[in-house]
């Protein structure tokens, strides 16, 4: 009988970091553009802008928030997958 933990594969740290970074960055971009064009999501942009310095419902602010979002989710994803791989040994 084989153990379940012995059959688990490691996850690709960089691949998942990039995938999460792109996904969250696109979310920040779309909500930021929506706040800029229609005011929808302005509260979200204001709240996230308290820790993503420069994220605001302006064209430059949306671009800054998109970059922050990618970096934040990439780092979070890398840490999460690294820990996952360590604990599944």
Backbone bond lengths (Angstrom), bond angles and torsions (degrees), N, CA, C in turn:
res aa  C-N    CA-C-N  psi(-1)  N-CA   C-N-CA  omega(-1)  CA-C   N-CA-C  phi
1 X - - - 1.448 - - 1.538 108.53 -
2 X 1.310 116.93 124.91 1.465 119.79 -179.56 1.525 109.85 -93.32
3 X 1.312 114.11 152.04 1.459 118.18 179.68 1.519 110.17 -84.46
4 X 1.307 116.23 150.36 1.460 121.49 179.09 1.518 110.02 -64.94
5 X 1.332 117.74 -42.69 1.462 121.60 -178.47 1.525 110.95 -63.11
6 X 1.323 117.66 -31.62 1.455 120.39 179.80 1.514 113.03 -69.91
7 X 1.324 118.72 -20.80 1.458 123.01 -179.08 1.519 113.08 -95.58
8 X 1.317 118.86 -3.45 1.462 121.29 -176.64 1.519 110.06 -75.13
9 X 1.317 115.37 137.30 1.451 121.02 178.58 1.519 109.94 -95.87
10 X 1.316 114.47 152.40 1.458 119.12 175.91 1.525 109.59 -74.71
11 X 1.304 115.20 148.83 1.460 121.16 176.52 1.522 109.42 -91.45
12 X 1.318 116.47 151.67 1.458 122.16 178.49 1.528 108.90 -78.36
13 X 1.313 116.18 111.24 1.467 121.94 -174.61 1.526 111.23 -62.28
14 X 1.311 117.40 -51.30 1.469 120.94 -177.51 1.528 111.69 -66.57
15 X 1.325 116.47 -42.51 1.460 120.39 -178.44 1.514 112.44 -60.91
16 X 1.318 116.23 -46.11 1.463 119.39 -179.99 1.526 110.60 -70.88
17 X 1.322 117.69 -35.94 1.465 120.12 176.36 1.519 111.56 -59.87
18 X 1.321 116.56 -45.41 1.474 120.65 179.57 1.528 110.26 -66.86
19 X 1.337 117.24 -43.07 1.470 120.38 -179.59 1.527 111.25 -60.95
20 X 1.327 116.81 -45.40 1.464 119.68 178.23 1.523 111.32 -66.60
21 X 1.336 116.38 -39.67 1.458 119.97 178.69 1.518 112.22 -60.72
22 X 1.317 116.55 -45.40 1.468 120.77 179.81 1.525 110.86 -65.75
23 X 1.325 116.60 -43.09 1.464 120.28 -178.86 1.525 111.65 -61.32
24 X 1.326 117.15 -48.85 1.465 120.54 -178.93 1.527 110.98 -69.52
25 X 1.334 117.42 -37.33 1.462 120.32 178.32 1.528 110.72 -62.69
26 X 1.339 117.14 -41.55 1.465 119.87 177.13 1.525 111.22 -63.76
27 X 1.325 116.32 -38.91 1.460 119.38 176.27 1.518 112.06 -61.74
28 X 1.329 116.26 -45.48 1.473 120.52 177.98 1.524 110.87 -62.82
29 X 1.327 116.30 -40.31 1.466 121.30 179.19 1.529 110.62 -62.66
30 X 1.331 116.90 -50.76 1.465 120.31 -176.50 1.524 112.42 -66.01
31 X 1.316 117.30 -42.42 1.471 119.48 178.11 1.537 109.99 -66.84
32 X 1.335 116.73 -39.86 1.459 119.93 177.99 1.521 112.44 -62.89
33 X 1.335 116.62 -43.39 1.469 119.86 177.55 1.522 111.30 -66.25
34 X 1.325 116.81 -36.84 1.461 120.82 177.03 1.532 110.64 -64.41
35 X 1.326 116.12 -41.42 1.473 120.01 177.61 1.525 110.53 -65.67
36 X 1.314 116.50 -37.90 1.465 121.22 179.46 1.524 111.08 -66.89
37 X 1.321 117.18 -46.87 1.462 121.22 -173.87 1.528 113.43 -81.35
38 X 1.338 117.32 -40.47 1.465 120.47 -170.69 1.521 114.46 -123.18
39 X 1.332 117.78 -9.82 1.455 120.85 -175.92 1.520 112.63 84.13
40 X 1.352 117.05 -7.20 1.461 121.08 179.63 1.528 109.37 -74.91
41 X 1.314 117.02 124.63 1.459 121.41 -178.66 1.518 113.18 90.72
42 X 1.312 117.42 7.30 1.471 120.30 -178.47 1.528 111.53 -62.01
43 X 1.336 116.90 -34.83 1.462 120.05 178.67 1.531 110.75 -67.18
44 X 1.337 116.10 -38.21 1.460 120.32 176.84 1.526 110.19 -63.21
45 X 1.324 116.55 -46.55 1.472 120.81 179.92 1.520 109.99 -61.81
46 X 1.309 117.35 -41.62 1.475 120.45 178.84 1.523 110.91 -63.70
47 X 1.335 116.89 -42.57 1.466 120.47 -178.82 1.528 110.90 -67.16
48 X 1.318 116.74 -47.82 1.475 120.17 -179.49 1.528 109.62 -67.92
49 X 1.329 116.78 -32.06 1.453 121.16 178.36 1.516 113.84 -63.78
50 X 1.339 117.24 -14.20 1.459 118.86 176.64 1.520 111.97 -71.88
51 X 1.344 117.93 -21.99 1.467 119.57 175.69 1.519 113.43 -121.64
52 X 1.323 119.07 -13.11 1.467 122.52 169.35 1.529 105.67 -100.20
53 X 1.307 116.12 91.58 1.462 121.72 -173.73 1.526 110.09 -58.76
54 X 1.325 115.99 123.64 1.458 121.80 178.39 1.514 114.24 98.92
55 X 1.336 118.78 -12.43 1.466 121.50 179.98 1.515 108.47 -71.78
56 X 1.323 115.46 117.77 1.459 121.34 -176.50 1.530 108.06 -153.96
57 X 1.330 117.57 162.14 1.465 120.08 179.64 1.534 112.69 -77.48
58 X 1.318 115.77 55.09 1.465 123.54 171.98 1.526 106.52 -127.51
59 X 1.315 117.82 163.64 1.462 119.61 -178.14 1.527 110.95 -60.37
60 X 1.327 117.49 -47.46 1.464 120.54 177.76 1.530 110.98 -65.08
61 X 1.325 116.61 -41.11 1.464 120.75 179.41 1.522 112.51 -62.32
62 X 1.321 117.06 -38.08 1.465 120.81 178.19 1.526 110.01 -66.52
63 X 1.308 117.47 -41.90 1.467 120.58 178.27 1.532 110.94 -64.02
64 X 1.318 116.60 -41.93 1.465 120.79 177.72 1.528 110.27 -62.83
65 X 1.327 117.28 -44.87 1.453 121.19 178.80 1.519 112.85 -63.35
66 X 1.332 116.46 -34.68 1.461 120.80 177.68 1.523 110.67 -65.29
67 X 1.309 116.93 -43.30 1.470 120.79 178.21 1.528 110.16 -64.90
68 X 1.338 116.63 -46.66 1.467 120.45 177.38 1.523 110.52 -57.59
69 X 1.331 116.39 -43.54 1.454 120.69 -179.20 1.513 112.28 -61.11
70 X 1.341 116.70 -43.23 1.460 119.61 178.56 1.521 110.75 -62.47
71 X 1.310 116.62 -49.39 1.470 120.93 -177.40 1.525 110.71 -61.89
72 X 1.317 116.71 -44.65 1.461 121.30 -178.82 1.527 111.61 -62.09
73 X 1.326 117.44 -50.27 1.464 120.72 -177.84 1.526 111.50 -70.08
74 X 1.331 117.18 -33.84 1.464 120.26 177.08 1.529 109.95 -61.77
75 X 1.324 116.33 -50.78 1.465 120.36 -179.32 1.529 110.54 -62.79
76 X 1.329 117.05 -44.70 1.458 120.24 178.18 1.523 112.27 -61.20
77 X 1.327 116.55 -41.64 1.460 120.85 178.29 1.512 112.84 -65.13
78 X 1.330 116.26 -42.73 1.464 120.68 178.98 1.530 110.09 -62.39
79 X 1.314 117.44 -45.25 1.464 120.63 179.45 1.526 110.17 -63.08
80 X 1.330 117.55 -44.99 1.456 121.44 -179.32 1.528 111.44 -60.50
81 X 1.336 116.88 -48.29 1.466 120.31 -177.74 1.528 110.85 -69.52
82 X 1.304 118.00 -37.34 1.463 120.88 177.33 1.533 109.61 -60.27
83 X 1.342 116.12 -46.34 1.465 119.81 177.86 1.529 110.97 -63.93
84 X 1.309 117.24 -42.91 1.461 121.23 178.20 1.525 110.34 -56.95
85 X 1.322 116.57 -48.42 1.467 120.49 179.86 1.523 111.84 -62.62
86 X 1.307 118.25 -36.68 1.468 122.00 178.17 1.522 111.51 -66.18
87 X 1.325 117.36 -40.19 1.459 120.84 -175.93 1.527 113.55 -82.28
88 X 1.326 117.71 -13.40 1.467 119.01 179.91 1.517 112.82 -94.77
89 X 1.319 117.54 6.79 1.470 121.45 177.64 1.501 110.04 -70.39
